[in-house]
Amino acid sequence: MRLGEISQIESGLILSRKRARSELELEKKYKILSLNNIEAHGDFNEADLELFPSNEILDDHYFTQVGEILLRLNEPFTSVCIQEHQAGVLIPSYFVSIEITHTGYLPEYVSWYLNTSNVRREFFRSQSGTLTPNINQKIIRRLQIPKLSLTDQENITQLHKLYLRERRLLNDLIEQKDQYYQVITSEIIKEKMRDY
């Protein structure tokens, strides 16, 4: 089935229309999604959520909801399925939110499929624009999503979650190793400097 047949797709907020230009205009500050929060392999990085100064109270549909999919509209066209602790973040216009409405499709499976190399190649071929090439909603809606059994979709979802967890652990290990080598080399330098 086509993605447009199994989901509801909405654009994010055009920020310039709602940005408070001064403290007098400020109504509320919201956590906002940036391009850095969605990693190329499909993980949500919550470390650097910025604050958006809004000139009005914004509607709920502009914020991430549990189980919805966010898709970046420009390269690398990454998607991520929102988990409970990632809900309530403002979605800017360079993302679309996709709510799966068909009971025969799991949101995590659809998100995984949107991150496959075949889909990304299709998006790359279909992008338009010169300064910042994007894909439009028409292309997204027409995308065919393979129909697998819910058991197979769940198996793929669990495998993908394991993959993301393993990537996070490996990245943590790399950071720890970087710090470890930094400390060791600093100690060697200090020791050699004492000899002079």
CYANA upper distance limits for C-alpha pairs under 8 A (distance plus 0.5 A):
  1 MET  CA      5 GLU  CA      7.13
  1 MET  CA      6 ILE  CA      7.74
  1 MET  CA    144 GLN  CA      5.97
  1 MET  CA    145 ILE  CA      6.12
  1 MET  CA    146 PRO  CA      7.42
  1 MET  CA    147 LYS  CA      7.61
  2 ARG  CA      6 ILE  CA      7.33
  2 ARG  CA    141 ARG  CA      6.89
  2 ARG  CA    142 ARG  CA      5.88
  2 ARG  CA    143 LEU  CA      5.78
  2 ARG  CA    144 GLN  CA      4.84
  2 ARG  CA    145 ILE  CA      6.39
  3 LEU  CA      7 SER  CA      6.57
  3 LEU  CA    140 ILE  CA      7.35
  3 LEU  CA    141 ARG  CA      5.53
  3 LEU  CA    142 ARG  CA      6.78
  3 LEU  CA    143 LEU  CA      6.05
  3 LEU  CA    144 GLN  CA      6.65
  3 LEU  CA    145 ILE  CA      6.67
  4 GLY  CA      8 GLN  CA      7.27
  4 GLY  CA      9 ILE  CA      7.82
  4 GLY  CA    140 ILE  CA      7.84
  4 GLY  CA    141 ARG  CA      4.49
  4 GLY  CA    142 ARG  CA      6.84
  4 GLY  CA    143 LEU  CA      8.21
  5 GLU  CA    141 ARG  CA      8.03
  6 ILE  CA    100 ILE  CA      6.39
  6 ILE  CA    101 THR  CA      6.05
  6 ILE  CA    102 HIS  CA      5.36
  6 ILE  CA    105 TYR  CA      8.28
  7 SER  CA     98 ILE  CA      6.79
  7 SER  CA     99 GLU  CA      5.79
  7 SER  CA    100 ILE  CA      4.72
  7 SER  CA    101 THR  CA      5.38
  7 SER  CA    102 HIS  CA      7.21
  8 GLN  CA     98 ILE  CA      6.21
  8 GLN  CA     99 GLU  CA      5.63
  8 GLN  CA    100 ILE  CA      7.03
  8 GLN  CA    101 THR  CA      7.36
  9 ILE  CA     96 VAL  CA      7.14
  9 ILE  CA     97 SER  CA      6.23
  9 ILE  CA     98 ILE  CA      5.06
  9 ILE  CA     99 GLU  CA      6.97
  9 ILE  CA    137 GLN  CA      8.24
  9 ILE  CA    141 ARG  CA      8.40
 10 GLU  CA     96 VAL  CA      6.03
 10 GLU  CA     97 SER  CA      5.83
 10 GLU  CA     98 ILE  CA      7.11
 11 SER  CA     92 PRO  CA      8.50
 11 SER  CA     93 SER  CA      6.37
 11 SER  CA     94 TYR  CA      8.45
 11 SER  CA     95 PHE  CA      7.05
 11 SER  CA     96 VAL  CA      5.01
 11 SER  CA     97 SER  CA      6.91
 12 GLY  CA     62 TYR  CA      6.60
 12 GLY  CA     91 ILE  CA      5.44
 12 GLY  CA     92 PRO  CA      5.02
 12 GLY  CA     93 SER  CA      4.44
 12 GLY  CA     94 TYR  CA      7.26
 12 GLY  CA     95 PHE  CA      6.21
 12 GLY  CA     96 VAL  CA      6.05
 12 GLY  CA     97 SER  CA      7.52
 13 LEU  CA     62 TYR  CA      6.75
 13 LEU  CA     90 LEU  CA      8.43
 13 LEU  CA     91 ILE  CA      6.66
 13 LEU  CA     92 PRO  CA      5.16
 13 LEU  CA     93 SER  CA      5.33
 14 ILE  CA     18 LYS  CA      7.96
 14 ILE  CA     92 PRO  CA      6.67
 14 ILE  CA     93 SER  CA      5.61
 15 LEU  CA     19 ARG  CA      6.44
 15 LEU  CA     92 PRO  CA      6.92
 15 LEU  CA     93 SER  CA      7.79
 18 LYS  CA     54 SER  CA      5.97
 18 LYS  CA     55 ASN  CA      6.05
 18 LYS  CA     56 GLU  CA      7.36
 19 ARG  CA     52 PHE  CA      7.78
 19 ARG  CA     53 PRO  CA      6.26
 19 ARG  CA     54 SER  CA      5.29
 19 ARG  CA     55 ASN  CA      6.22
 20 ALA  CA     25 GLU  CA      5.67
 20 ALA  CA     26 LEU  CA      5.59
 20 ALA  CA     27 GLU  CA      8.17
 20 ALA  CA     53 PRO  CA      5.92
 20 ALA  CA     54 SER  CA      5.47
 20 ALA  CA     55 ASN  CA      4.95
 21 ARG  CA     25 GLU  CA      6.93
 21 ARG  CA     26 LEU  CA      8.08
 21 ARG  CA     55 ASN  CA      8.46
 22 SER  CA     26 LEU  CA      6.92
 25 GLU  CA     54 SER  CA      8.42
 25 GLU  CA     55 ASN  CA      5.79
 26 LEU  CA     53 PRO  CA      6.66
 26 LEU  CA     54 SER  CA      6.26
 26 LEU  CA     55 ASN  CA      5.35
 26 LEU  CA     56 GLU  CA      7.88
 27 GLU  CA     53 PRO  CA      8.03
 27 GLU  CA     54 SER  CA      6.28
 27 GLU  CA     55 ASN  CA      5.43
 27 GLU  CA     56 GLU  CA      5.63
 27 GLU  CA     57 ILE  CA      7.07
 28 LYS  CA     53 PRO  CA      6.61
 28 LYS  CA     54 SER  CA      5.92
 28 LYS  CA     55 ASN  CA      7.48
 28 LYS  CA     56 GLU  CA      7.34
 28 LYS  CA     57 ILE  CA      7.13
 29 LYS  CA     51 LEU  CA      6.42
 29 LYS  CA     52 PHE  CA      5.77
 29 LYS  CA     53 PRO  CA      5.00
 29 LYS  CA     54 SER  CA      6.38
 30 TYR  CA     51 LEU  CA      5.82
 30 TYR  CA     52 PHE  CA      5.60
 30 TYR  CA     53 PRO  CA      7.18
 30 TYR  CA     54 SER  CA      7.87
 30 TYR  CA     89 VAL  CA      7.73
 30 TYR  CA     90 LEU  CA      7.12
 31 LYS  CA     49 LEU  CA      6.55
 31 LYS  CA     50 GLU  CA      6.19
 31 LYS  CA     51 LEU  CA      5.13
 31 LYS  CA     52 PHE  CA      6.73
 31 LYS  CA     88 GLY  CA      8.34
 31 LYS  CA     89 VAL  CA      5.81
 31 LYS  CA     90 LEU  CA      6.54
 32 ILE  CA     49 LEU  CA      6.51
 32 ILE  CA     50 GLU  CA      6.01
 32 ILE  CA     51 LEU  CA      6.24
 32 ILE  CA     52 PHE  CA      6.48
 32 ILE  CA     89 VAL  CA      5.89
 32 ILE  CA     90 LEU  CA      4.99
 32 ILE  CA     91 ILE  CA      6.94
 32 ILE  CA     92 PRO  CA      7.92
 33 LEU  CA     37 ASN  CA      6.78
 33 LEU  CA     49 LEU  CA      6.67
 33 LEU  CA     50 GLU  CA      7.64
 33 LEU  CA     89 VAL  CA      6.83
 33 LEU  CA     90 LEU  CA      6.50
 33 LEU  CA     91 ILE  CA      6.32
 33 LEU  CA     92 PRO  CA      7.29
 34 SER  CA     38 ILE  CA      8.07
 34 SER  CA     49 LEU  CA      7.59
 34 SER  CA     50 GLU  CA      7.95
 34 SER  CA     92 PRO  CA      8.26
 35 LEU  CA     72 ARG  CA      8.43
 36 ASN  CA     45 ASN  CA      7.98
 36 ASN  CA     48 ASP  CA      8.15
 37 ASN  CA     44 PHE  CA      6.23
 37 ASN  CA     45 ASN  CA      5.08
 37 ASN  CA     46 GLU  CA      6.60
 37 ASN  CA     47 ALA  CA      8.14
 37 ASN  CA     48 ASP  CA      7.32
 37 ASN  CA     49 LEU  CA      7.54
 38 ILE  CA     42 GLY  CA      7.10
 38 ILE  CA     43 ASP  CA      6.46
 38 ILE  CA     44 PHE  CA      5.42
 38 ILE  CA     45 ASN  CA      6.50
 38 ILE  CA     78 THR  CA      7.54
 38 ILE  CA     79 SER  CA      8.14
 38 ILE  CA     80 VAL  CA      7.74
 39 GLU  CA     43 ASP  CA      5.78
 39 GLU  CA     44 PHE  CA      6.85
 39 GLU  CA     45 ASN  CA      7.30
 39 GLU  CA     78 THR  CA      7.80
 40 ALA  CA     76 PRO  CA      6.97
 40 ALA  CA     78 THR  CA      6.34
 41 HIS  CA     78 THR  CA      7.66
 41 HIS  CA    115 ASN  CA      7.81
 42 GLY  CA     78 THR  CA      6.39
 42 GLY  CA     79 SER  CA      6.22
 42 GLY  CA     80 VAL  CA      5.78
 42 GLY  CA    112 TRP  CA      8.18
 42 GLY  CA    115 ASN  CA      7.24
 42 GLY  CA    164 LEU  CA      8.46
 43 ASP  CA     80 VAL  CA      6.75
 43 ASP  CA    164 LEU  CA      7.19
 44 PHE  CA     80 VAL  CA      7.15
 46 GLU  CA     86 GLN  CA      8.17
 54 SER  CA     58 LEU  CA      8.42
 58 LEU  CA     62 TYR  CA      7.68
 59 ASP  CA     63 PHE  CA      8.42
 62 TYR  CA     90 LEU  CA      6.31
 62 TYR  CA     91 ILE  CA      6.13
 62 TYR  CA     92 PRO  CA      8.44
 63 PHE  CA     87 ALA  CA      7.74
 63 PHE  CA     88 GLY  CA      5.60
 63 PHE  CA     89 VAL  CA      5.58
 63 PHE  CA     90 LEU  CA      4.93
 63 PHE  CA     91 ILE  CA      6.10
 64 THR  CA     68 GLU  CA      7.64
 64 THR  CA     82 ILE  CA      7.43
 64 THR  CA     86 GLN  CA      7.70
 64 THR  CA     87 ALA  CA      5.34
 64 THR  CA     88 GLY  CA      5.55
 64 THR  CA     89 VAL  CA      5.74
 64 THR  CA     90 LEU  CA      7.00
 64 THR  CA     91 ILE  CA      7.16
 64 THR  CA     97 SER  CA      8.28
 65 GLN  CA     82 ILE  CA      7.07
 65 GLN  CA     83 GLN  CA      8.50
 65 GLN  CA     84 GLU  CA      8.32
 65 GLN  CA     86 GLN  CA      8.42
 65 GLN  CA     87 ALA  CA      5.44
 65 GLN  CA     88 GLY  CA      6.97
 66 VAL  CA     81 CYS  CA      8.43
 66 VAL  CA     82 ILE  CA      5.66
 66 VAL  CA     83 GLN  CA      5.71
 66 VAL  CA     84 GLU  CA      5.79
 66 VAL  CA     86 GLN  CA      7.99
 66 VAL  CA     87 ALA  CA      6.23
 67 GLY  CA     81 CYS  CA      6.52
 67 GLY  CA     82 ILE  CA      5.80
 67 GLY  CA     83 GLN  CA      6.81
 67 GLY  CA     99 GLU  CA      7.92
 67 GLY  CA    107 PRO  CA      6.65
 67 GLY  CA    108 GLU  CA      8.11
 68 GLU  CA     81 CYS  CA      6.29
 68 GLU  CA     82 ILE  CA      6.15
 68 GLU  CA     97 SER  CA      7.05
 68 GLU  CA     98 ILE  CA      6.16
 68 GLU  CA     99 GLU  CA      5.33
 68 GLU  CA    100 ILE  CA      7.47
 68 GLU  CA    107 PRO  CA      7.16
 69 ILE  CA     79 SER  CA      7.05
 69 ILE  CA     80 VAL  CA      6.07
 69 ILE  CA     81 CYS  CA      4.92
 69 ILE  CA     82 ILE  CA      6.66
 69 ILE  CA     97 SER  CA      6.09
 69 ILE  CA     98 ILE  CA      5.39
 69 ILE  CA     99 GLU  CA      6.93
 69 ILE  CA    107 PRO  CA      7.24
 69 ILE  CA    108 GLU  CA      8.42
 69 ILE  CA    111 SER  CA      6.69
 70 LEU  CA     79 SER  CA      5.82
 70 LEU  CA     80 VAL  CA      5.91
 70 LEU  CA     81 CYS  CA      6.97
 70 LEU  CA     82 ILE  CA      7.98
 70 LEU  CA     95 PHE  CA      6.79
 70 LEU  CA     96 VAL  CA      6.20
 70 LEU  CA     97 SER  CA      5.18
 70 LEU  CA     98 ILE  CA      6.76
 71 LEU  CA     77 PHE  CA      6.96
 71 LEU  CA     78 THR  CA      6.27
 71 LEU  CA     79 SER  CA      4.73
 71 LEU  CA     80 VAL  CA      7.27
 71 LEU  CA     95 PHE  CA      5.87
 71 LEU  CA     96 VAL  CA      5.88
 71 LEU  CA     97 SER  CA      7.03
 71 LEU  CA     98 ILE  CA      8.14
 72 ARG  CA     76 PRO  CA      8.04
 72 ARG  CA     77 PHE  CA      5.32
 72 ARG  CA     78 THR  CA      5.86
 72 ARG  CA     79 SER  CA      6.76
 72 ARG  CA     94 TYR  CA      6.66
 72 ARG  CA     95 PHE  CA      5.04
 72 ARG  CA     96 VAL  CA      7.27
 73 LEU  CA     77 PHE  CA      6.18
 73 LEU  CA     94 TYR  CA      6.08
 73 LEU  CA     95 PHE  CA      6.01
 73 LEU  CA     96 VAL  CA      7.65
 73 LEU  CA    134 ASN  CA      5.84
 73 LEU  CA    135 ILE  CA      5.99
 73 LEU  CA    136 ASN  CA      7.83
 74 ASN  CA     94 TYR  CA      7.89
 74 ASN  CA    127 GLN  CA      8.35
 74 ASN  CA    132 THR  CA      7.80
 74 ASN  CA    133 PRO  CA      6.71
 74 ASN  CA    134 ASN  CA      5.11
 74 ASN  CA    135 ILE  CA      7.00
 75 GLU  CA    124 PHE  CA      7.78
 75 GLU  CA    133 PRO  CA      8.34
 75 GLU  CA    134 ASN  CA      8.02
 76 PRO  CA    120 ARG  CA      7.73
 77 PHE  CA    115 ASN  CA      8.06
 77 PHE  CA    120 ARG  CA      6.92
 77 PHE  CA    123 PHE  CA      7.80
 78 THR  CA    114 LEU  CA      7.92
 78 THR  CA    115 ASN  CA      6.37
 79 SER  CA    111 SER  CA      6.21
 79 SER  CA    112 TRP  CA      8.08
 79 SER  CA    114 LEU  CA      6.81
 79 SER  CA    115 ASN  CA      6.61
 80 VAL  CA    111 SER  CA      6.28
 80 VAL  CA    112 TRP  CA      8.24
 81 CYS  CA    107 PRO  CA      7.16
 81 CYS  CA    108 GLU  CA      6.22
 81 CYS  CA    111 SER  CA      6.37
 82 ILE  CA     86 GLN  CA      6.36
 82 ILE  CA     87 ALA  CA      7.10
 83 GLN  CA     87 ALA  CA      7.20
 91 ILE  CA     95 PHE  CA      7.16
 91 ILE  CA     96 VAL  CA      8.29
 91 ILE  CA     97 SER  CA      8.41
 99 GLU  CA    107 PRO  CA      8.20
100 ILE  CA    105 TYR  CA      7.68
100 ILE  CA    106 LEU  CA      7.95
100 ILE  CA    107 PRO  CA      6.48
104 GLY  CA    147 LYS  CA      8.44
104 GLY  CA    149 SER  CA      8.34
104 GLY  CA    150 LEU  CA      7.26
105 TYR  CA    109 TYR  CA      7.73
105 TYR  CA    110 VAL  CA      7.63
105 TYR  CA    147 LYS  CA      8.07
105 TYR  CA    150 LEU  CA      7.53
105 TYR  CA    153 GLN  CA      8.20
106 LEU  CA    110 VAL  CA      6.89
106 LEU  CA    150 LEU  CA      7.85
106 LEU  CA    153 GLN  CA      7.26
106 LEU  CA    154 GLU  CA      8.08
107 PRO  CA    111 SER  CA      6.57
108 GLU  CA    112 TRP  CA      6.62
108 GLU  CA    157 THR  CA      6.35
109 TYR  CA    113 TYR  CA      6.64
109 TYR  CA    153 GLN  CA      6.10
109 TYR  CA    154 GLU  CA      7.75
109 TYR  CA    156 ILE  CA      7.21
109 TYR  CA    157 THR  CA      6.06
110 VAL  CA    114 LEU  CA      6.66
110 VAL  CA    145 ILE  CA      7.74
111 SER  CA    115 ASN  CA      7.08
112 TRP  CA    116 THR  CA      7.29
112 TRP  CA    157 THR  CA      7.86
112 TRP  CA    160 HIS  CA      7.78
113 TYR  CA    119 VAL  CA      7.93
113 TYR  CA    145 ILE  CA      8.04
114 LEU  CA    119 VAL  CA      6.35
114 LEU  CA    120 ARG  CA      7.76
115 ASN  CA    119 VAL  CA      7.26
115 ASN  CA    120 ARG  CA      7.11
116 THR  CA    120 ARG  CA      6.84
117 SER  CA    121 ARG  CA      6.54
118 ASN  CA    122 GLU  CA      6.82
119 VAL  CA    123 PHE  CA      6.69
120 ARG  CA    124 PHE  CA      6.53
121 ARG  CA    125 ARG  CA      6.71
122 GLU  CA    126 SER  CA      6.69
123 PHE  CA    127 GLN  CA      6.51
123 PHE  CA    135 ILE  CA      6.94
123 PHE  CA    139 ILE  CA      8.19
124 PHE  CA    135 ILE  CA      8.49
126 SER  CA    135 ILE  CA      6.90
126 SER  CA    139 ILE  CA      7.70
127 GLN  CA    133 PRO  CA      6.20
127 GLN  CA    134 ASN  CA      5.48
127 GLN  CA    135 ILE  CA      5.01
127 GLN  CA    136 ASN  CA      8.02
128 SER  CA    133 PRO  CA      5.52
128 SER  CA    134 ASN  CA      6.03
128 SER  CA    135 ILE  CA      6.86
129 GLY  CA    133 PRO  CA      4.84
129 GLY  CA    134 ASN  CA      6.89
135 ILE  CA    139 ILE  CA      7.14
135 ILE  CA    140 ILE  CA      8.05
136 ASN  CA    140 ILE  CA      7.21
137 GLN  CA    141 ARG  CA      6.44
138 LYS  CA    142 ARG  CA      6.78
139 ILE  CA    143 LEU  CA      6.98
148 LEU  CA    152 ASP  CA      6.59
148 LEU  CA    153 GLN  CA      6.69
149 SER  CA    153 GLN  CA      6.74
150 LEU  CA    154 GLU  CA      6.50
151 THR  CA    155 ASN  CA      6.67
152 ASP  CA    156 ILE  CA      6.73
153 GLN  CA    157 THR  CA      6.60
154 GLU  CA    158 GLN  CA      6.61
155 ASN  CA    159 LEU  CA      6.66
156 ILE  CA    160 HIS  CA      6.56
157 THR  CA    161 LYS  CA      6.69
158 GLN  CA    162 LEU  CA      6.70
159 LEU  CA    163 TYR  CA      6.70
160 HIS  CA    164 LEU  CA      6.72
161 LYS  CA    165 ARG  CA      6.64
162 LEU  CA    166 GLU  CA      6.58
163 TYR  CA    167 ARG  CA      6.70
164 LEU  CA    168 ARG  CA      6.76
165 ARG  CA    169 LEU  CA      6.75
166 GLU  CA    170 LEU  CA      6.61
167 ARG  CA    171 ASN  CA      6.58
168 ARG  CA    172 ASP  CA      6.65
169 LEU  CA    173 LEU  CA      6.65
170 LEU  CA    174 ILE  CA      6.66
171 ASN  CA    175 GLU  CA      6.76
172 ASP  CA    176 GLN  CA      6.71
173 LEU  CA    177 LYS  CA      6.57
174 ILE  CA    178 ASP  CA      6.59
175 GLU  CA    179 GLN  CA      6.83
176 GLN  CA    180 TYR  CA      6.58
177 LYS  CA    181 TYR  CA      6.59
178 ASP  CA    182 GLN  CA      6.61
179 GLN  CA    183 VAL  CA      6.71
180 TYR  CA    184 ILE  CA      6.77
181 TYR  CA    185 THR  CA      6.52
182 GLN  CA    186 SER  CA      6.56
183 VAL  CA    187 GLU  CA      6.63
184 ILE  CA    188 ILE  CA      6.77
185 THR  CA    189 ILE  CA      6.72
186 SER  CA    190 LYS  CA      6.65
187 GLU  CA    191 GLU  CA      6.56
188 ILE  CA    192 LYS  CA      6.70
189 ILE  CA    193 MET  CA      6.57
190 LYS  CA    194 ARG  CA      6.87
191 GLU  CA    195 ASP  CA      7.30
192 LYS  CA    196 TYR  CA      7.57
